[in-house]
Amino acid sequence: MPKSGPASGRSLVPSERRSGPPAVPQRLVLGDHEINADEILQIPERRPYGEGAWRHEPDRIAWRDASSEYHCLILRQPSRALAGYVAVGPEHPLWGYLADAIPTELGLTAHRGLNYSATCQKNDPPAVRVCHPYDYTRFRTVEQQFVPGRKDSEGSGASDAWWFGFACEHASDFLPRG
């Protein structure tokens, strides 16, 4: 049974408290790391209810990892749990692999294992698609204002990306109420 209740202290929160919604880009603390977000969104239809760490969490955060240069995404699922994704380009040896077909000898790990692999979801609504925000011409901030972005031709590489993901909605995970 999924756990719900008080915060566990591992939530994704702004590194500096602000009175209003965060702007793009925004420095966020993710575990032991700070990230500079390219996109931060609240998705009203996916917001969890009640008190808890999720109260101030964004529902979608996209960034490029500083050390690996990979595009990364955290996206709240319809179940209200979070899922994490990383994109690799066509030059990467795992591009096109199904999540369950990655050789175990590579030692790749994710929370409870990878359970997602696919190309960019270009036909899904921008707020909920598994794709880097620069794959479309414009993206929304948490203030719901359009902010100019880059097209693929300007170097994002998002349309060619192969995304791997994992969910945080397993039996022993800490889940918000939906």
RORO-133084 format. One line per 5 residues: number of its first residue (from 1); their letters; for each residue x, y, z of C-alpha. Coordinates in nm, 4 decimals, always signed. Layout:
N
NUM	A	X/Y/Z; ...
END
This chain:
178
1	MPKSG	+0.0000/+0.0000/+0.0000; +0.1474/+0.3411/-0.0927; +0.2439/+0.5607/+0.1968; +0.0999/+0.9075/+0.2415; +0.1330/+1.1497/+0.5246
6	PASGR	+0.3821/+1.4020/+0.6616; +0.6858/+1.5090/+0.4613; +0.9920/+1.2871/+0.4598; +1.2413/+1.5690/+0.3978; +1.3382/+1.4548/+0.0452
11	SLVPS	+1.1065/+1.6836/-0.1496; +1.2021/+1.9026/-0.4403; +1.1930/+2.2616/-0.3200; +1.3373/+2.5984/-0.4209; +1.6792/+2.6583/-0.2648
16	ERRSG	+1.5585/+3.0045/-0.1611; +1.2078/+3.0671/-0.0288; +1.0057/+3.3104/-0.2383; +0.6705/+3.4653/-0.1671; +0.5458/+3.4183/-0.5241
21	PPAVP	+0.5777/+3.1412/-0.7805; +0.9277/+3.0568/-0.9049; +1.0550/+3.2092/-1.2289; +1.2460/+3.0335/-1.5051; +1.5327/+2.9565/-1.4643
26	QRLVL	+1.5188/+2.8656/-1.0964; +1.7756/+2.6975/-0.8748; +1.6232/+2.3951/-0.7043; +1.7592/+2.1446/-0.4565; +1.7144/+1.7838/-0.5663
31	GDHEI	+1.8510/+1.5478/-0.3036; +2.2129/+1.6562/-0.2577; +2.2282/+1.8544/-0.5833; +2.1246/+2.1971/-0.7021; +1.9839/+2.2258/-1.0513
36	NADEI	+1.9090/+2.5203/-1.2776; +1.5652/+2.4508/-1.4197; +1.4797/+2.5357/-1.7792; +1.1117/+2.4902/-1.7003; +0.9046/+2.4790/-1.3831
41	LQIPE	+0.5311/+2.4107/-1.4033; +0.2324/+2.3542/-1.1832; -0.0191/+2.1226/-1.3506; -0.3569/+2.1898/-1.1826; -0.5172/+1.8602/-1.2859
46	RRPYG	-0.2243/+1.6674/-1.1348; -0.1831/+1.8638/-0.8095; -0.2006/+1.6492/-0.4959; -0.4371/+1.7466/-0.2156; -0.3710/+1.7971/+0.1517
51	EGAWR	-0.0679/+1.8966/+0.3530; +0.2745/+1.7528/+0.2834; +0.6058/+1.8117/+0.1109; +0.4258/+1.8194/-0.2246; +0.2447/+2.1403/-0.1328
56	HEPDR	+0.5339/+2.3525/-0.2645; +0.6695/+2.1054/-0.5197; +0.6439/+2.1828/-0.8892; +0.4644/+1.9236/-1.1021; +0.7072/+1.9453/-1.3936
61	IAWRD	+1.0743/+2.0389/-1.3889; +1.3008/+2.0175/-1.6923; +1.6749/+2.0819/-1.6859; +2.0030/+1.9810/-1.8411; +2.2365/+1.8005/-1.6025
66	ASSEY	+2.5518/+2.0060/-1.5524; +2.7932/+1.7122/-1.5367; +2.6508/+1.4741/-1.8008; +2.4773/+1.7288/-2.0293; +2.1745/+1.4947/-2.0451
71	HCLIL	+1.8246/+1.6408/-2.0611; +1.6328/+1.5496/-1.7443; +1.2701/+1.5731/-1.6428; +1.0605/+1.5197/-1.3328; +0.6912/+1.4924/-1.4101
76	RQPSR	+0.3955/+1.4393/-1.1792; +0.1864/+1.1468/-1.2981; -0.1957/+1.1237/-1.3062; -0.1631/+0.9186/-0.9835; -0.0043/+1.2324/-0.8236
81	ALAGY	+0.3303/+1.0508/-0.7792; +0.6479/+1.1814/-0.9416; +0.8432/+1.0102/-1.2179; +1.1959/+1.0839/-1.3385; +1.3281/+1.0766/-1.6942
86	VAVGP	+1.6593/+1.1217/-1.8763; +1.7171/+1.1555/-2.2506; +2.0018/+1.0149/-2.4578; +2.0786/+1.1139/-2.8156; +2.1122/+0.8888/-3.1234
91	EHPLW	+2.4889/+0.8688/-3.0714; +2.4416/+0.7049/-2.7285; +2.4882/+0.3234/-2.7242; +2.1550/+0.2754/-2.5391; +1.9506/+0.4865/-2.7800
96	GYLAD	+1.6455/+0.2852/-2.8875; +1.6756/+0.0196/-2.6143; +1.3590/-0.0836/-2.4368; +1.3756/-0.0187/-2.0629; +1.3666/-0.3890/-1.9768
101	AIPTE	+1.6271/-0.4809/-2.2409; +1.9207/-0.2838/-2.1015; +2.2007/-0.5305/-2.0234; +2.2248/-0.5845/-1.6469; +2.6054/-0.5947/-1.6642
106	LGLTA	+2.5994/-0.2191/-1.7306; +2.4927/-0.1698/-1.3688; +2.2447/+0.1078/-1.4470; +2.0087/+0.1634/-1.1604; +1.7031/+0.3767/-1.0994
111	HRGLN	+1.4471/+0.3773/-0.8219; +1.2773/+0.0361/-0.8486; +1.4151/-0.0008/-1.2017; +1.3469/+0.1591/-1.5343; +0.9915/+0.1166/-1.6578
116	YSATC	+0.9766/+0.3633/-1.9474; +1.1554/+0.4084/-2.2793; +1.0346/+0.6000/-2.5838; +1.1034/+0.8895/-2.8168; +0.9740/+1.2376/-2.7426
121	QKNDP	+0.5943/+1.2466/-2.7030; +0.5364/+1.5277/-2.9514; +0.1600/+1.4763/-2.9785; +0.0905/+1.5012/-2.6042; +0.0104/+1.8377/-2.4407
126	PAVRV	+0.3354/+2.0255/-2.3636; +0.2811/+2.0282/-1.9867; +0.2606/+1.6495/-1.9584; +0.4721/+1.5187/-2.2461; +0.7968/+1.3369/-2.1825
131	CHPYD	+1.0158/+1.5675/-2.3868; +1.2535/+1.8527/-2.3186; +1.0835/+2.1955/-2.3180; +1.3002/+2.3156/-2.6057; +1.1394/+2.0623/-2.8364
136	YTRFR	+0.8558/+2.3052/-2.8969; +0.8755/+2.6739/-2.9790; +0.7195/+2.8007/-2.6590; +0.6726/+2.6666/-2.3095; +0.4790/+2.7798/-2.0032
141	TVEQQ	+0.6201/+2.8888/-1.6709; +0.4445/+2.8368/-1.3426; +0.2932/+3.1866/-1.3901; +0.1267/+3.0457/-1.7051; +0.2919/+3.3022/-1.9317
146	FVPGR	+0.4482/+3.1998/-2.2587; +0.8251/+3.2341/-2.2697; +1.0173/+3.2011/-2.5982; +1.2138/+2.8783/-2.6284; +1.4438/+2.7237/-2.8878
151	KDSEG	+1.3507/+2.5087/-3.1816; +1.5220/+2.1730/-3.2366; +1.7176/+2.3235/-3.5239; +1.8826/+2.5532/-3.2711; +2.0577/+2.2635/-3.1009
156	SGASD	+1.8353/+2.1151/-2.8315; +1.8441/+1.7659/-2.9817; +1.5188/+1.6869/-2.8010; +1.3272/+1.5479/-3.0998; +1.5953/+1.2822/-3.1578
161	AWWFG	+1.6155/+1.1925/-2.7899; +1.5335/+0.8504/-2.6488; +1.3874/+0.8884/-2.3004; +1.4300/+0.6433/-2.0130; +1.2164/+0.6769/-1.7014
166	FACEH	+1.1215/+0.5400/-1.3644; +0.8160/+0.5893/-1.1444; +0.7964/+0.6662/-0.7740; +0.4574/+0.5089/-0.7133; +0.5477/+0.1663/-0.5838
171	ASDFL	+0.4082/-0.0042/-0.2746; +0.6642/+0.1371/-0.0297; +0.6955/+0.4852/-0.1853; +0.5820/+0.7993/-0.0077; +0.2806/+0.9232/-0.2069
176	PRG	+0.0644/+1.2323/-0.1794; -0.3113/+1.2044/-0.1692; -0.4812/+1.2442/-0.5066
END
